[in-house]
Amino acid sequence: MYCTDAKRFCRSFLLLWVWLLWPLSTWGQTYSFAVVPQFPAVEVFRTWRPLLDVLEQETGFKFELKTSETIPKFESAFLAGEADFAYMNPYHAVMARKAGGYIPLVRSSESLSGILVVRTDNPIRDINELKGASIAYPAPNAFGASLYMRALLGERFRIPTEPVYVQTHVNAYRAVIRGDSPAAGGIRTTLEREPAEVRDKLRVLYETPATASHPVAAHPRVPAAVRVAVRNAFLKIAKSDAGKKLLEGVSLDALVEADYAHDYAPLEALKLERFVVTAGGK
């Protein structure tokens, strides 16, 4: 009996030490961190790299920032499970969950809404006047700026339009200013980040219903302890003035913990699958 108890004690003691020391084995581990390219790569790097530097200090992990030339290339990467962590749009969270089990960690508490903008001097005052028009969008699956907007125009308002994909929100807004398209899809946060000389030339014609905003999500292969550490580090960063400024720079204002069931599962009910465009087509 004594020997049995001793063995049990030793086994429990060993397991305890493994549990305590295991997180230390991940110290200094490098993880890839992909960011949806709403803006040119240089802008993504300028705003995200300082934030990831602070995240490294808080967690002890390394984060390799991954940029993509286009949103479709970003989608192909996370659908293939290439990114350990990724900042993605709300419907990307649905796509990533179904494809690879990605787990949302944090998001902005501010809601997201898509907008349709026209030039300020454009006489159009009603979206029905866009019937048959070519509309500039960042990419097919940019959620508020394109996917949800195209679904609403086609299904709710029965307005046939021709989408023109120009890769980024920046390009979409400028397509309208140049007169290449009468209207463009975007989201409030990206329009607000444009310089005044751009904002002053655009007028919001229509705004979609609000949804939960972009999350930072983790691939399930990332150990649970690492996911928790990263989530907690983000929330800690959000408590300082300097941290808030960094988070605001990447549209993670008023950061909160994300929950798939509450925040993103409801998007599945929108039945947007028919409007999703994959690398090989519809």
N, C-alpha and C positions, 0 to 999 in steps of 0.2 A: 504494500500500500504506500509506504514511504517513497519507494522508488518511482511509483506511478505519479504521486503528487509532485515529486521533484522534477520529473520530466515535464509535467504539465506547466510547472512554474517556469522552467527554463525555456520552454516553447513560447509561453506567453511573454516572457521577458525579451526573448529574441524578436518576436513579432512587434513588440512595442518599440524597440530600437529601430527596426526596419521602417516602421511607420513614422518615427520622429526624424530619422536621417534621410529618408527617401527624398523629401523636397530639396535637400541640399544638393542632391545629385543633379538637379535640373538648373542649379545656379550657373549663370553664364550661358545657358542654352540660347541658341538663335532661332527665332521664329519669323516667318514671313508675314508681312502686314500689307495687304492690298487695299487700295483706295479707288472707289469708283471715280472715273475721270470726268467730273462735271466741268472741270477747268483744265487748261493746258498743264502738261506734266510739270513745268517749272513752277507754276502756282501751287500745285499739289505738294511738291517738295518743300516749297517755301513755308507753307502753313502747317504741314504735318510733321516734318522732320524735327522741329523744336519740341513738339508735343511728345513724339516718340522718344526723344532724348530724355525727357523728364520721366516718362514711363519706365525707361530702362533704369534710371536712378532709383525709382520707387520699388521695382520688382527684382532687379538683379539679372533680368533676362535681356537679350539683345533682340532688336526688331529691325528686320531688313525691309525697308519701304519698297513696295512694288507698285510701279505705275504702268498704266496701259495707254496705248495710243487712242483707243476708242472704247466706248461702253460695251459693244459686242465682244471685243477681245477680253475685257475684264470679266464678262459673263462666262465666256468659254473657260477661263482660268478657274473661277470658283466652282463652276459646274463639274469640272474635272477634279475638284478637291485640291487644287494646287496651293491655295492660300491657307496658312494656319489661322490667321485672323484677317478679317475684311470689314471695311466700312462700305455698306451697300444700301441701296434704296429699299423701301418697305416691301415691294413685290419681289425684289431680289431675295429678301429674307424668306419668302415663301418658296421661291425656286430653289434656293440653297438648302432649305430644310428637306424638301422632297428629294433632291439629287444627292446630297451628302450628309444630311443631318446636322447642318450648321446650327449653332446655339447662340441666340442673341444675348449679349451681355449688358450693354448700356445703350442709352439713346437720349436724345434731347427730350425734355418734357414738353417742349413746344411742338404743336401739331404741324403737319405738312399739308400744303394745298398747292395744287397745280394752277398755273395761270396761263391765260392766252393773252398775248400783248399785241398791240398794233402801234403804229406811229401816232404821236400826239396830234398830228395834223391830218390823220386819216378820218374821213367823214363817217366811217362805219361805227354804228352805235349798238348793233344787235348781232349776235353770233349767227343768226340766220342769213345775214348778208354775206357770210363766208361760203355759202353754197357753191361747190365746184372749185374753190380756191386751193392753191398750193400752199400748204402750211409748213413752216420750218420747225423741225423737232431735233433735239440733241441726238437721239437714237431711238429705235423702236421700243425698247423696254425700259427707257427712263420713266419711272413710274408716274409721278404727278405731271411731269412735263410732256409726256407722250402717251404711254400705255393707257392710263386712266382717262386722259383727255380724249384720245382717239375713240375709246369705248363709249364715252359719254356723248361725243358728237355724233357717232354712228348709231348708237342704240337708243339713247334717251331723246336726243333732239332730231334724229333722222336727217342729219346734214352731211351729204357726201362731200368729202374733201380729198385732196391728193397730198399725202405726206412726203416731205423732202427731208432726209436725215443729214445733218451737218456736223455730227460728232460731239459737239459740246454745247452747253447752255450759252457760253460766250458767243459762239458762232451763230446760234439761233437768233439771239437778240440783234446781232449786227446785220443779219440777213434782212431783218425788218427795217432797220435804219437805212440800209443801202437801197431798199426798195426791191430786193430780190424776191421777197415773199410779203404778202399783205399782213401776215400774222405769224406768231411763233409761240411755241409752248415752252414754259419754264416753270420755276417754282419761286415762291416769295423770297426765300433766303438767298438764292443766287442773284435775283434781280437787285436785292438790297445791297449786295456786295459789289455791284457795278459802280463805276465812278459816276458822279453827278451828271456829267455831260452825256452819258448813255441813258441813265434813268430819266432824265428830263425829256428825252426824245421818244419815250415809250409810255403807253397808257394801257392799263389792265382792262381788257374787254370782258373777260369771264374768269371766274375762280371756281375750282372744283370743291366738293365737300372735303373737309379735313380728315386726315388719318394720322396714325402714329408716324413718327419721323424715322429717318435713317438710323439703323443700329450698327454698332460694332459687334460682329459675330465671330465665333470661334468654331473651327472644325472639331468634331468629336474626338479626333485622334490626339488633340492637345489634352494632356492630363487634367483631370478635374481640379486638382490643387493649383495648377497653373492658371486655369480659367478663372478661378476664384481670386487668385492674387492679382491678375490683370484687372478684373472687374473692380476689386476693392481699391486698386491703385488709381483707376480713373475717378472713382468717387472721391478719393482723398484729394486728388489734384483739383477737383471742382470746388473744394472748400477754401482755397486761397485765391486772392485777387489775381495773382500772376497766372495761376492755373486756369481760372475762369476766362482770362483773356486768351490763353492758348486754345481753350475749348471753343470759345466763340469764333475763333478764326477758322475752325473747321466745321462750324454749324452744329456743335454739340452743346448748345446753350442750356443752362439749367439742367444739368445731367441727372438722370435717374436710372435705376436698374431696369433692364428690359425683360419682358416675359413674352415668349412666343404665343402662348395660348390667349393671352389678353390683348397683346398689341398687334400681332400679325396674322394669326389664324382667321380673324374675321375677314381679311382680304380675300381668303379663298372663296367666300360666298359671292364675290363680285363676278366670278366666272370670266376672268380676263384671259383665259387660256387661248381663246380664238384670236386674240389680238397680239399675243406674244410672237415675236419673230426670233427664230434660232439662227445659228450660223448657216444652216443648210436651207433656210426658208421658213415658212410658217410652222 
